[in-house]
C-alpha cells in the first residue's frame, strides 16, 4: 500500500458574511484551474508555507482582507485534470462581517455574497460544491 503524495496543495476559505457565502467568479483564462466558474477564495500553498499561512496570504492578495479568526475544517484529496495529478485542498472557514467593508477584489472577474439556495444554481467545480454542501449540512460551524 503506497502513500499518495499530492502534486499540488491548495488552501481555500469558506467566507461567511451575514449568513451568506462569499464566492469568487474566476477569470475566464485557459491557463488557470476552474476558469469562469464560481469558487472559494484561496490558492496554492507555497514551499515551506503552512496551509493556514497560505489561506491568510491568499485572502489578503485576492481581497485585501485579514480576517481575525480562521478555523481549519478538513482536507480533501482528488484527481484534477488541470494539473494531471492528485490535489489536496485544505478547507478553512472565517466570518468576515468585521472586515468586509475593507475588501477590494484584486483577482477574478467578480465577487458575490450568496445564500445557500442561490449557490445551487451557480456553475462551480464539484469539489467546491461538495465542500459548501458539507459545511452547510452542519457538520462544522464557526
Steps between C-alpha positions, in 0.01 A plus 500: 500500500662826383467845641333753274704818463297778341648682204344827618375623837263795536324677785152651461264684733126475540430866575179586687343846482170557681402137446597500132791338316760720329613358166736607223414481132827378350654667198422327172860410415596157365824492703330499842299239688121531485487790250171689498361308798394617846753393762621556854780748555842342545779343301823303490707441808853625441808294599567520877159663556237350729144468370382761752766751392409430138130568546575821692739614225251415225215688672719807527629471141155438350275713723729728708350363824646329806222328695567468873400136542551230239404147605624180334220272381646203306704408194400311188710318241381443144629463146499827306517497120645852490819393684489139376541371852383487857408821680453552873278790603511627859164659585455775757209716612489861613234757578590822320224730632751722685746541208283483189465879469876507426494240222622581152481234229849458356462166323214352301214648297260556788417434863155420633315422822251215460251314713534124502197464273652746251830310468314191379451675165860620455755329276781371720743211530361188667762510778398856594128420490571193714684709759218754518240224532705329771541823696138605461375159614610606848795268531717798591418841639694816581 
